[in-house]
């Protein structure tokens, strides 16, 4: 396993979050990312090494180069590595978080109401397994 992979942790029961992960997997042409549900026991074990609270579900979490990123910073850092025009959003990183994060937080607080949620975390399709974090393919 390449040590330069980044790991994205997401709310595994959130429909918006799952759709976002599907989008990232489709557009991760350079195989930059692994993904894992925040609710997964193996994910929690890894996140505990980075002092992320076990019950944290407020935003996606990106671990890149042994650093933890949240909210809009994580989303923009992810966009930088996606295929298509998505990297054009990365320069927004120069805006202070106090300008970027309120929009992210507003959507996050309403995500279940607007997009719904599942009763359980999604399981990867067989063709997606290599993209999902597991003890066998963890770069951390």
Phi and psi in radians as a Rosetta constraint file:
Dihedral C 1 N 2 CA 2 C 2 CIRCULARHARMONIC -1.211 0.35
Dihedral N 2 CA 2 C 2 N 3 CIRCULARHARMONIC 2.337 0.35
Dihedral C 2 N 3 CA 3 C 3 CIRCULARHARMONIC -1.345 0.35
Dihedral N 3 CA 3 C 3 N 4 CIRCULARHARMONIC -0.139 0.35
Dihedral C 3 N 4 CA 4 C 4 CIRCULARHARMONIC -1.621 0.35
Dihedral N 4 CA 4 C 4 N 5 CIRCULARHARMONIC 0.140 0.35
Dihedral C 4 N 5 CA 5 C 5 CIRCULARHARMONIC -1.288 0.35
Dihedral N 5 CA 5 C 5 N 6 CIRCULARHARMONIC 2.526 0.35
Dihedral C 5 N 6 CA 6 C 6 CIRCULARHARMONIC -1.743 0.35
Dihedral N 6 CA 6 C 6 N 7 CIRCULARHARMONIC 2.690 0.35
Dihedral C 6 N 7 CA 7 C 7 CIRCULARHARMONIC -2.094 0.35
Dihedral N 7 CA 7 C 7 N 8 CIRCULARHARMONIC 2.268 0.35
Dihedral C 7 N 8 CA 8 C 8 CIRCULARHARMONIC -1.882 0.35
Dihedral N 8 CA 8 C 8 N 9 CIRCULARHARMONIC 2.170 0.35
Dihedral C 8 N 9 CA 9 C 9 CIRCULARHARMONIC -1.854 0.35
Dihedral N 9 CA 9 C 9 N 10 CIRCULARHARMONIC 2.380 0.35
Dihedral C 9 N 10 CA 10 C 10 CIRCULARHARMONIC -2.412 0.35
Dihedral N 10 CA 10 C 10 N 11 CIRCULARHARMONIC 2.822 0.35
Dihedral C 10 N 11 CA 11 C 11 CIRCULARHARMONIC -1.271 0.35
Dihedral N 11 CA 11 C 11 N 12 CIRCULARHARMONIC 1.874 0.35
Dihedral C 11 N 12 CA 12 C 12 CIRCULARHARMONIC -1.211 0.35
Dihedral N 12 CA 12 C 12 N 13 CIRCULARHARMONIC -0.246 0.35
Dihedral C 12 N 13 CA 13 C 13 CIRCULARHARMONIC -1.790 0.35
Dihedral N 13 CA 13 C 13 N 14 CIRCULARHARMONIC -0.145 0.35
Dihedral C 13 N 14 CA 14 C 14 CIRCULARHARMONIC -1.393 0.35
Dihedral N 14 CA 14 C 14 N 15 CIRCULARHARMONIC 2.161 0.35
Dihedral C 14 N 15 CA 15 C 15 CIRCULARHARMONIC -1.107 0.35
Dihedral N 15 CA 15 C 15 N 16 CIRCULARHARMONIC -0.715 0.35
Dihedral C 15 N 16 CA 16 C 16 CIRCULARHARMONIC -1.098 0.35
Dihedral N 16 CA 16 C 16 N 17 CIRCULARHARMONIC -0.770 0.35
Dihedral C 16 N 17 CA 17 C 17 CIRCULARHARMONIC -1.108 0.35
Dihedral N 17 CA 17 C 17 N 18 CIRCULARHARMONIC -0.738 0.35
Dihedral C 17 N 18 CA 18 C 18 CIRCULARHARMONIC -1.126 0.35
Dihedral N 18 CA 18 C 18 N 19 CIRCULARHARMONIC -0.701 0.35
Dihedral C 18 N 19 CA 19 C 19 CIRCULARHARMONIC -1.112 0.35
Dihedral N 19 CA 19 C 19 N 20 CIRCULARHARMONIC -0.674 0.35
Dihedral C 19 N 20 CA 20 C 20 CIRCULARHARMONIC -1.130 0.35
Dihedral N 20 CA 20 C 20 N 21 CIRCULARHARMONIC -0.708 0.35
Dihedral C 20 N 21 CA 21 C 21 CIRCULARHARMONIC -1.167 0.35
Dihedral N 21 CA 21 C 21 N 22 CIRCULARHARMONIC -0.704 0.35
Dihedral C 21 N 22 CA 22 C 22 CIRCULARHARMONIC -1.007 0.35
Dihedral N 22 CA 22 C 22 N 23 CIRCULARHARMONIC -0.763 0.35
Dihedral C 22 N 23 CA 23 C 23 CIRCULARHARMONIC -1.093 0.35
Dihedral N 23 CA 23 C 23 N 24 CIRCULARHARMONIC -0.788 0.35
Dihedral C 23 N 24 CA 24 C 24 CIRCULARHARMONIC -1.090 0.35
Dihedral N 24 CA 24 C 24 N 25 CIRCULARHARMONIC -0.797 0.35
Dihedral C 24 N 25 CA 25 C 25 CIRCULARHARMONIC -1.032 0.35
Dihedral N 25 CA 25 C 25 N 26 CIRCULARHARMONIC -0.761 0.35
Dihedral C 25 N 26 CA 26 C 26 CIRCULARHARMONIC -1.125 0.35
Dihedral N 26 CA 26 C 26 N 27 CIRCULARHARMONIC -0.568 0.35
Dihedral C 26 N 27 CA 27 C 27 CIRCULARHARMONIC -1.815 0.35
Dihedral N 27 CA 27 C 27 N 28 CIRCULARHARMONIC 0.132 0.35
Dihedral C 27 N 28 CA 28 C 28 CIRCULARHARMONIC -1.581 0.35
Dihedral N 28 CA 28 C 28 N 29 CIRCULARHARMONIC 1.185 0.35
Dihedral C 28 N 29 CA 29 C 29 CIRCULARHARMONIC -1.187 0.35
Dihedral N 29 CA 29 C 29 N 30 CIRCULARHARMONIC -0.430 0.35
Dihedral C 29 N 30 CA 30 C 30 CIRCULARHARMONIC -1.670 0.35
Dihedral N 30 CA 30 C 30 N 31 CIRCULARHARMONIC 0.180 0.35
Dihedral C 30 N 31 CA 31 C 31 CIRCULARHARMONIC 0.949 0.35
Dihedral N 31 CA 31 C 31 N 32 CIRCULARHARMONIC 0.823 0.35
Dihedral C 31 N 32 CA 32 C 32 CIRCULARHARMONIC -1.435 0.35
Dihedral N 32 CA 32 C 32 N 33 CIRCULARHARMONIC -0.496 0.35
Dihedral C 32 N 33 CA 33 C 33 CIRCULARHARMONIC -2.052 0.35
Dihedral N 33 CA 33 C 33 N 34 CIRCULARHARMONIC 2.570 0.35
Dihedral C 33 N 34 CA 34 C 34 CIRCULARHARMONIC -1.978 0.35
Dihedral N 34 CA 34 C 34 N 35 CIRCULARHARMONIC 2.683 0.35
Dihedral C 34 N 35 CA 35 C 35 CIRCULARHARMONIC -2.242 0.35
Dihedral N 35 CA 35 C 35 N 36 CIRCULARHARMONIC 2.646 0.35
Dihedral C 35 N 36 CA 36 C 36 CIRCULARHARMONIC -2.703 0.35
Dihedral N 36 CA 36 C 36 N 37 CIRCULARHARMONIC 2.515 0.35
Dihedral C 36 N 37 CA 37 C 37 CIRCULARHARMONIC -1.284 0.35
Dihedral N 37 CA 37 C 37 N 38 CIRCULARHARMONIC 2.399 0.35
Dihedral C 37 N 38 CA 38 C 38 CIRCULARHARMONIC -1.033 0.35
Dihedral N 38 CA 38 C 38 N 39 CIRCULARHARMONIC -0.488 0.35
Dihedral C 38 N 39 CA 39 C 39 CIRCULARHARMONIC -1.426 0.35
Dihedral N 39 CA 39 C 39 N 40 CIRCULARHARMONIC -0.199 0.35
Dihedral C 39 N 40 CA 40 C 40 CIRCULARHARMONIC -1.267 0.35
Dihedral N 40 CA 40 C 40 N 41 CIRCULARHARMONIC 2.420 0.35
Dihedral C 40 N 41 CA 41 C 41 CIRCULARHARMONIC -1.057 0.35
Dihedral N 41 CA 41 C 41 N 42 CIRCULARHARMONIC -0.712 0.35
Dihedral C 41 N 42 CA 42 C 42 CIRCULARHARMONIC -1.160 0.35
Dihedral N 42 CA 42 C 42 N 43 CIRCULARHARMONIC -0.690 0.35
Dihedral C 42 N 43 CA 43 C 43 CIRCULARHARMONIC -1.062 0.35
Dihedral N 43 CA 43 C 43 N 44 CIRCULARHARMONIC -0.779 0.35
Dihedral C 43 N 44 CA 44 C 44 CIRCULARHARMONIC -1.056 0.35
Dihedral N 44 CA 44 C 44 N 45 CIRCULARHARMONIC -0.673 0.35
Dihedral C 44 N 45 CA 45 C 45 CIRCULARHARMONIC -1.089 0.35
Dihedral N 45 CA 45 C 45 N 46 CIRCULARHARMONIC -0.778 0.35
Dihedral C 45 N 46 CA 46 C 46 CIRCULARHARMONIC -1.163 0.35
Dihedral N 46 CA 46 C 46 N 47 CIRCULARHARMONIC -0.806 0.35
Dihedral C 46 N 47 CA 47 C 47 CIRCULARHARMONIC -1.093 0.35
Dihedral N 47 CA 47 C 47 N 48 CIRCULARHARMONIC -0.531 0.35
Dihedral C 47 N 48 CA 48 C 48 CIRCULARHARMONIC -1.117 0.35
Dihedral N 48 CA 48 C 48 N 49 CIRCULARHARMONIC -0.487 0.35
Dihedral C 48 N 49 CA 49 C 49 CIRCULARHARMONIC -1.181 0.35
Dihedral N 49 CA 49 C 49 N 50 CIRCULARHARMONIC -0.337 0.35
Dihedral C 49 N 50 CA 50 C 50 CIRCULARHARMONIC -1.920 0.35
Dihedral N 50 CA 50 C 50 N 51 CIRCULARHARMONIC 0.281 0.35
Dihedral C 50 N 51 CA 51 C 51 CIRCULARHARMONIC 1.024 0.35
Dihedral N 51 CA 51 C 51 N 52 CIRCULARHARMONIC 0.572 0.35
Dihedral C 51 N 52 CA 52 C 52 CIRCULARHARMONIC -1.554 0.35
Dihedral N 52 CA 52 C 52 N 53 CIRCULARHARMONIC 2.245 0.35
Dihedral C 52 N 53 CA 53 C 53 CIRCULARHARMONIC -1.000 0.35
Dihedral N 53 CA 53 C 53 N 54 CIRCULARHARMONIC 2.474 0.35
Dihedral C 53 N 54 CA 54 C 54 CIRCULARHARMONIC -1.054 0.35
Dihedral N 54 CA 54 C 54 N 55 CIRCULARHARMONIC -0.550 0.35
Dihedral C 54 N 55 CA 55 C 55 CIRCULARHARMONIC -1.743 0.35
Dihedral N 55 CA 55 C 55 N 56 CIRCULARHARMONIC 0.286 0.35
Dihedral C 55 N 56 CA 56 C 56 CIRCULARHARMONIC -1.181 0.35
Dihedral N 56 CA 56 C 56 N 57 CIRCULARHARMONIC 2.184 0.35
Dihedral C 56 N 57 CA 57 C 57 CIRCULARHARMONIC -2.440 0.35
Dihedral N 57 CA 57 C 57 N 58 CIRCULARHARMONIC 0.204 0.35
Dihedral C 57 N 58 CA 58 C 58 CIRCULARHARMONIC -1.260 0.35
Dihedral N 58 CA 58 C 58 N 59 CIRCULARHARMONIC -0.386 0.35
Dihedral C 58 N 59 CA 59 C 59 CIRCULARHARMONIC -2.828 0.35
Dihedral N 59 CA 59 C 59 N 60 CIRCULARHARMONIC 2.987 0.35
Dihedral C 59 N 60 CA 60 C 60 CIRCULARHARMONIC -1.206 0.35
Dihedral N 60 CA 60 C 60 N 61 CIRCULARHARMONIC 2.753 0.35
Dihedral C 60 N 61 CA 61 C 61 CIRCULARHARMONIC -2.191 0.35
Dihedral N 61 CA 61 C 61 N 62 CIRCULARHARMONIC 2.267 0.35
Dihedral C 61 N 62 CA 62 C 62 CIRCULARHARMONIC -2.005 0.35
Dihedral N 62 CA 62 C 62 N 63 CIRCULARHARMONIC 2.233 0.35
Dihedral C 62 N 63 CA 63 C 63 CIRCULARHARMONIC -1.920 0.35
Dihedral N 63 CA 63 C 63 N 64 CIRCULARHARMONIC 2.050 0.35
Dihedral C 63 N 64 CA 64 C 64 CIRCULARHARMONIC -2.394 0.35
Dihedral N 64 CA 64 C 64 N 65 CIRCULARHARMONIC 2.195 0.35
Dihedral C 64 N 65 CA 65 C 65 CIRCULARHARMONIC 0.922 0.35
Dihedral N 65 CA 65 C 65 N 66 CIRCULARHARMONIC 0.746 0.35
Dihedral C 65 N 66 CA 66 C 66 CIRCULARHARMONIC 1.100 0.35
Dihedral N 66 CA 66 C 66 N 67 CIRCULARHARMONIC 0.353 0.35
Dihedral C 66 N 67 CA 67 C 67 CIRCULARHARMONIC -2.057 0.35
Dihedral N 67 CA 67 C 67 N 68 CIRCULARHARMONIC 2.606 0.35
Dihedral C 67 N 68 CA 68 C 68 CIRCULARHARMONIC -1.826 0.35
Dihedral N 68 CA 68 C 68 N 69 CIRCULARHARMONIC 2.317 0.35
Dihedral C 68 N 69 CA 69 C 69 CIRCULARHARMONIC -2.225 0.35
Dihedral N 69 CA 69 C 69 N 70 CIRCULARHARMONIC 2.529 0.35
Dihedral C 69 N 70 CA 70 C 70 CIRCULARHARMONIC -2.194 0.35
Dihedral N 70 CA 70 C 70 N 71 CIRCULARHARMONIC 2.938 0.35
Dihedral C 70 N 71 CA 71 C 71 CIRCULARHARMONIC 0.839 0.35
Dihedral N 71 CA 71 C 71 N 72 CIRCULARHARMONIC -2.333 0.35
Dihedral C 71 N 72 CA 72 C 72 CIRCULARHARMONIC -1.142 0.35
Dihedral N 72 CA 72 C 72 N 73 CIRCULARHARMONIC -0.540 0.35
Dihedral C 72 N 73 CA 73 C 73 CIRCULARHARMONIC -1.094 0.35
Dihedral N 73 CA 73 C 73 N 74 CIRCULARHARMONIC -0.794 0.35
Dihedral C 73 N 74 CA 74 C 74 CIRCULARHARMONIC -1.073 0.35
Dihedral N 74 CA 74 C 74 N 75 CIRCULARHARMONIC -0.810 0.35
Dihedral C 74 N 75 CA 75 C 75 CIRCULARHARMONIC -1.065 0.35
Dihedral N 75 CA 75 C 75 N 76 CIRCULARHARMONIC -0.743 0.35
Dihedral C 75 N 76 CA 76 C 76 CIRCULARHARMONIC -1.205 0.35
Dihedral N 76 CA 76 C 76 N 77 CIRCULARHARMONIC -0.677 0.35
Dihedral C 76 N 77 CA 77 C 77 CIRCULARHARMONIC -1.136 0.35
Dihedral N 77 CA 77 C 77 N 78 CIRCULARHARMONIC -0.616 0.35
Dihedral C 77 N 78 CA 78 C 78 CIRCULARHARMONIC -1.163 0.35
Dihedral N 78 CA 78 C 78 N 79 CIRCULARHARMONIC -0.794 0.35
Dihedral C 78 N 79 CA 79 C 79 CIRCULARHARMONIC -1.017 0.35
Dihedral N 79 CA 79 C 79 N 80 CIRCULARHARMONIC -0.552 0.35
Dihedral C 79 N 80 CA 80 C 80 CIRCULARHARMONIC -1.015 0.35
Dihedral N 80 CA 80 C 80 N 81 CIRCULARHARMONIC -0.479 0.35
Dihedral C 80 N 81 CA 81 C 81 CIRCULARHARMONIC -1.849 0.35
Dihedral N 81 CA 81 C 81 N 82 CIRCULARHARMONIC 0.079 0.35
Dihedral C 81 N 82 CA 82 C 82 CIRCULARHARMONIC -1.560 0.35
Dihedral N 82 CA 82 C 82 N 83 CIRCULARHARMONIC 2.701 0.35
Dihedral C 82 N 83 CA 83 C 83 CIRCULARHARMONIC -1.259 0.35
Dihedral N 83 CA 83 C 83 N 84 CIRCULARHARMONIC 2.803 0.35
Dihedral C 83 N 84 CA 84 C 84 CIRCULARHARMONIC 1.518 0.35
Dihedral N 84 CA 84 C 84 N 85 CIRCULARHARMONIC -2.631 0.35
Dihedral C 84 N 85 CA 85 C 85 CIRCULARHARMONIC -1.522 0.35
Dihedral N 85 CA 85 C 85 N 86 CIRCULARHARMONIC -0.018 0.35
Dihedral C 85 N 86 CA 86 C 86 CIRCULARHARMONIC -1.018 0.35
Dihedral N 86 CA 86 C 86 N 87 CIRCULARHARMONIC -0.567 0.35
Dihedral C 86 N 87 CA 87 C 87 CIRCULARHARMONIC -1.092 0.35
Dihedral N 87 CA 87 C 87 N 88 CIRCULARHARMONIC -0.284 0.35
Dihedral C 87 N 88 CA 88 C 88 CIRCULARHARMONIC -1.169 0.35
Dihedral N 88 CA 88 C 88 N 89 CIRCULARHARMONIC -0.296 0.35
Dihedral C 88 N 89 CA 89 C 89 CIRCULARHARMONIC -1.407 0.35
Dihedral N 89 CA 89 C 89 N 90 CIRCULARHARMONIC -0.316 0.35
Dihedral C 89 N 90 CA 90 C 90 CIRCULARHARMONIC -1.007 0.35
Dihedral N 90 CA 90 C 90 N 91 CIRCULARHARMONIC -0.656 0.35
Dihedral C 90 N 91 CA 91 C 91 CIRCULARHARMONIC -1.003 0.35
Dihedral N 91 CA 91 C 91 N 92 CIRCULARHARMONIC -0.295 0.35
Dihedral C 91 N 92 CA 92 C 92 CIRCULARHARMONIC -1.097 0.35
Dihedral N 92 CA 92 C 92 N 93 CIRCULARHARMONIC -0.202 0.35
Dihedral C 92 N 93 CA 93 C 93 CIRCULARHARMONIC -1.090 0.35
Dihedral N 93 CA 93 C 93 N 94 CIRCULARHARMONIC -0.361 0.35
Dihedral C 93 N 94 CA 94 C 94 CIRCULARHARMONIC -1.258 0.35
Dihedral N 94 CA 94 C 94 N 95 CIRCULARHARMONIC -0.365 0.35
Dihedral C 94 N 95 CA 95 C 95 CIRCULARHARMONIC -1.209 0.35
Dihedral N 95 CA 95 C 95 N 96 CIRCULARHARMONIC 2.486 0.35
Dihedral C 95 N 96 CA 96 C 96 CIRCULARHARMONIC -1.130 0.35
Dihedral N 96 CA 96 C 96 N 97 CIRCULARHARMONIC 2.609 0.35
Dihedral C 96 N 97 CA 97 C 97 CIRCULARHARMONIC -1.020 0.35
Dihedral N 97 CA 97 C 97 N 98 CIRCULARHARMONIC -0.567 0.35
Dihedral C 97 N 98 CA 98 C 98 CIRCULARHARMONIC -1.124 0.35
Dihedral N 98 CA 98 C 98 N 99 CIRCULARHARMONIC -0.314 0.35
Dihedral C 98 N 99 CA 99 C 99 CIRCULARHARMONIC -1.566 0.35
Dihedral N 99 CA 99 C 99 N 100 CIRCULARHARMONIC -0.653 0.35
Dihedral C 99 N 100 CA 100 C 100 CIRCULARHARMONIC -1.430 0.35
Dihedral N 100 CA 100 C 100 N 101 CIRCULARHARMONIC -0.729 0.35
Dihedral C 100 N 101 CA 101 C 101 CIRCULARHARMONIC -1.220 0.35
Dihedral N 101 CA 101 C 101 N 102 CIRCULARHARMONIC -0.535 0.35
Dihedral C 101 N 102 CA 102 C 102 CIRCULARHARMONIC -1.023 0.35
Dihedral N 102 CA 102 C 102 N 103 CIRCULARHARMONIC -0.654 0.35
Dihedral C 102 N 103 CA 103 C 103 CIRCULARHARMONIC -1.165 0.35
Dihedral N 103 CA 103 C 103 N 104 CIRCULARHARMONIC -0.786 0.35
Dihedral C 103 N 104 CA 104 C 104 CIRCULARHARMONIC -1.031 0.35
Dihedral N 104 CA 104 C 104 N 105 CIRCULARHARMONIC -0.808 0.35
Dihedral C 104 N 105 CA 105 C 105 CIRCULARHARMONIC -1.126 0.35
Dihedral N 105 CA 105 C 105 N 106 CIRCULARHARMONIC -0.664 0.35
Dihedral C 105 N 106 CA 106 C 106 CIRCULARHARMONIC -1.093 0.35
Dihedral N 106 CA 106 C 106 N 107 CIRCULARHARMONIC -0.807 0.35
Dihedral C 106 N 107 CA 107 C 107 CIRCULARHARMONIC -1.128 0.35
Dihedral N 107 CA 107 C 107 N 108 CIRCULARHARMONIC -0.762 0.35
Dihedral C 107 N 108 CA 108 C 108 CIRCULARHARMONIC -1.052 0.35
Dihedral N 108 CA 108 C 108 N 109 CIRCULARHARMONIC -0.690 0.35
Dihedral C 108 N 109 CA 109 C 109 CIRCULARHARMONIC -1.228 0.35
Dihedral N 109 CA 109 C 109 N 110 CIRCULARHARMONIC -0.404 0.35
Dihedral C 109 N 110 CA 110 C 110 CIRCULARHARMONIC -1.868 0.35
Dihedral N 110 CA 110 C 110 N 111 CIRCULARHARMONIC 0.067 0.35
Dihedral C 110 N 111 CA 111 C 111 CIRCULARHARMONIC -1.066 0.35
Dihedral N 111 CA 111 C 111 N 112 CIRCULARHARMONIC -0.698 0.35
Dihedral C 111 N 112 CA 112 C 112 CIRCULARHARMONIC -1.218 0.35
Dihedral N 112 CA 112 C 112 N 113 CIRCULARHARMONIC -0.708 0.35
Dihedral C 112 N 113 CA 113 C 113 CIRCULARHARMONIC -1.138 0.35
Dihedral N 113 CA 113 C 113 N 114 CIRCULARHARMONIC -0.755 0.35
Dihedral C 113 N 114 CA 114 C 114 CIRCULARHARMONIC -1.417 0.35
Dihedral N 114 CA 114 C 114 N 115 CIRCULARHARMONIC -0.665 0.35
Dihedral C 114 N 115 CA 115 C 115 CIRCULARHARMONIC -2.010 0.35
Dihedral N 115 CA 115 C 115 N 116 CIRCULARHARMONIC -0.225 0.35
Dihedral C 115 N 116 CA 116 C 116 CIRCULARHARMONIC 1.449 0.35
Dihedral N 116 CA 116 C 116 N 117 CIRCULARHARMONIC 3.088 0.35
Dihedral C 116 N 117 CA 117 C 117 CIRCULARHARMONIC -2.583 0.35
Dihedral N 117 CA 117 C 117 N 118 CIRCULARHARMONIC 2.774 0.35
Dihedral C 117 N 118 CA 118 C 118 CIRCULARHARMONIC -1.622 0.35
Dihedral N 118 CA 118 C 118 N 119 CIRCULARHARMONIC 2.895 0.35
Dihedral C 118 N 119 CA 119 C 119 CIRCULARHARMONIC -1.409 0.35
Dihedral N 119 CA 119 C 119 N 120 CIRCULARHARMONIC -0.428 0.35
Dihedral C 119 N 120 CA 120 C 120 CIRCULARHARMONIC -2.392 0.35
Dihedral N 120 CA 120 C 120 N 121 CIRCULARHARMONIC 2.854 0.35
Dihedral C 120 N 121 CA 121 C 121 CIRCULARHARMONIC -1.193 0.35
Dihedral N 121 CA 121 C 121 N 122 CIRCULARHARMONIC 2.610 0.35
Dihedral C 121 N 122 CA 122 C 122 CIRCULARHARMONIC -1.255 0.35
Dihedral N 122 CA 122 C 122 N 123 CIRCULARHARMONIC 2.619 0.35
Dihedral C 122 N 123 CA 123 C 123 CIRCULARHARMONIC -1.836 0.35
Dihedral N 123 CA 123 C 123 N 124 CIRCULARHARMONIC 2.504 0.35
Dihedral C 123 N 124 CA 124 C 124 CIRCULARHARMONIC -1.218 0.35
Dihedral N 124 CA 124 C 124 N 125 CIRCULARHARMONIC 2.537 0.35
Dihedral C 124 N 125 CA 125 C 125 CIRCULARHARMONIC -1.214 0.35
Dihedral N 125 CA 125 C 125 N 126 CIRCULARHARMONIC 2.740 0.35
Dihedral C 125 N 126 CA 126 C 126 CIRCULARHARMONIC -0.909 0.35
Dihedral N 126 CA 126 C 126 N 127 CIRCULARHARMONIC -0.690 0.35
Dihedral C 126 N 127 CA 127 C 127 CIRCULARHARMONIC -1.284 0.35
Dihedral N 127 CA 127 C 127 N 128 CIRCULARHARMONIC -0.180 0.35
Dihedral C 127 N 128 CA 128 C 128 CIRCULARHARMONIC -1.748 0.35
Dihedral N 128 CA 128 C 128 N 129 CIRCULARHARMONIC -0.181 0.35
Dihedral C 128 N 129 CA 129 C 129 CIRCULARHARMONIC -0.913 0.35
Dihedral N 129 CA 129 C 129 N 130 CIRCULARHARMONIC -0.673 0.35
Dihedral C 129 N 130 CA 130 C 130 CIRCULARHARMONIC -1.165 0.35
Dihedral N 130 CA 130 C 130 N 131 CIRCULARHARMONIC -0.325 0.35
Dihedral C 130 N 131 CA 131 C 131 CIRCULARHARMONIC -1.563 0.35
Dihedral N 131 CA 131 C 131 N 132 CIRCULARHARMONIC -0.230 0.35
Dihedral C 131 N 132 CA 132 C 132 CIRCULARHARMONIC -1.676 0.35
Dihedral N 132 CA 132 C 132 N 133 CIRCULARHARMONIC 2.370 0.35
Dihedral C 132 N 133 CA 133 C 133 CIRCULARHARMONIC -1.064 0.35
Dihedral N 133 CA 133 C 133 N 134 CIRCULARHARMONIC 2.368 0.35
Dihedral C 133 N 134 CA 134 C 134 CIRCULARHARMONIC -2.676 0.35
Dihedral N 134 CA 134 C 134 N 135 CIRCULARHARMONIC 2.894 0.35
Dihedral C 134 N 135 CA 135 C 135 CIRCULARHARMONIC -1.014 0.35
Dihedral N 135 CA 135 C 135 N 136 CIRCULARHARMONIC -0.498 0.35
Dihedral C 135 N 136 CA 136 C 136 CIRCULARHARMONIC -1.342 0.35
Dihedral N 136 CA 136 C 136 N 137 CIRCULARHARMONIC -0.457 0.35
Dihedral C 136 N 137 CA 137 C 137 CIRCULARHARMONIC -2.181 0.35
Dihedral N 137 CA 137 C 137 N 138 CIRCULARHARMONIC 0.468 0.35
Dihedral C 137 N 138 CA 138 C 138 CIRCULARHARMONIC -1.404 0.35
Dihedral N 138 CA 138 C 138 N 139 CIRCULARHARMONIC 2.213 0.35
Dihedral C 138 N 139 CA 139 C 139 CIRCULARHARMONIC -1.478 0.35
Dihedral N 139 CA 139 C 139 N 140 CIRCULARHARMONIC -0.058 0.35
